[in-house]
Amino acid sequence: MHLLDLIQITYLYGMFTLFKSKPILKDLIPSNHVDIHSHLLPGIDDGAKSFDDSLKLVKTLHGFGFSQFITTPHVMQHVWNNSTEQIKEKETATLLELDKNDIRLPFRAAAEYMLDDHFMQLVQSEKLLTLKKNHVLVEMSYINAPIQLYAFLFDLQVAGYIPVLAHPERYLFYHSHLDEYLKLKKAGCLFQLNLLSAVGYYGDGIAKIAEKLLQKGMYDFVGSDVHHSNHIAAFDQKIRLKDLLPLKEAIANNQFFRMEEQLP
């Protein structure tokens, strides 16, 4: 056998081994995982449409290792005008239905707030639905960041809240300006990675940015951001990351949000 042939075979074997060794996403989920971003309340946003949907999503995620849920319906003016009262009413109804179906996992509702003028009015006028104490999940438009972004973040923190920015890897307008991510961190933002970004669900570009941010240690937490069965199916896809350690660390950090379980 020629040396060139041997080198080629060795390279191909190495690539095959590398690909084969990549785990699927659901196998990386620990049995006590706490999810802080999902859309499981039925009929309130673009997530679960019915309680049957909610039930299927919760059951499947529990099978992956999700043990607690902080679900986060959208609060977005002119699109999903969900009030705190509406969200809490839907939470209560969903808990009753889960209990009827013998599902008694810690489950409560917070919200995913769009960073806009309406949100800042809410900050000044009422208590926000938080992930834990003063941690609040926020998002931006996928088209562009708000002009007053840093003023919003400053005012939010003055009001006593800590912003947790949902899926920063999905904001395409930052992909060619990676320094903007550092500015957001310096402005007090914590970062939440969408787990499905690690399998390329949203596209190769988003997966690459997610990997870069992971390598730089910029993610604080993770979220499933599950809306429907297509998202569930993606948990069976292989992780695309070269280094799994930063992802595992971000997953482990979600224990910060663990709720105390009530004894029967």
MORASUL-V762201 format. One line per field, one symbol per residue. ss: DSSP state (H for helix, E for strand, C for the rest). phi: phi as a letter, one per 40 degrees, with the letter a starting at -180 (. if undefined). A space follows every 50 residues. Layout:
ss = ???
phi = ???
This chain:
ss = CCHHHHHHHHHHHHHHHHHHHCCEHHHHCCCCEEECCECCCCCCCCCCCC HHHHHHHHHHHHHHCEEEEEECCEEECCCECCCHHHHHHHHHHHHHHHHH CCCCCEEEECCEEECCHHHHHHHHHCCCCCCECCEEEEECCCCCCCCCHH HHHHHHHHCCCEEEEECHHHCHHHCCCCHHHHHHHHCCCEEEEEHHHHHC CCCHHHHHHHHHHHHCCCCCEEECCECCHHHHHHHHCECCCCCCHHHHHH HHHHHHHCCCCCCC
phi = .cdcccccccccccccccccccccdccccccbcbcbaabbccgbaccdca cdcdcccccccccchcbabbcbccbadgbbcccdcccccccccccccccc cgbbcdaabbabcccaccccccdcbacccbcafbcbcbbbcccaccdcdc cdccccccchbbcbccfdcccdccccbcccccccccchccbbccdcccbg dchccccccdccccccgcccabacfcbaccccccccccccccbcdccccc cccccdcdcccccc
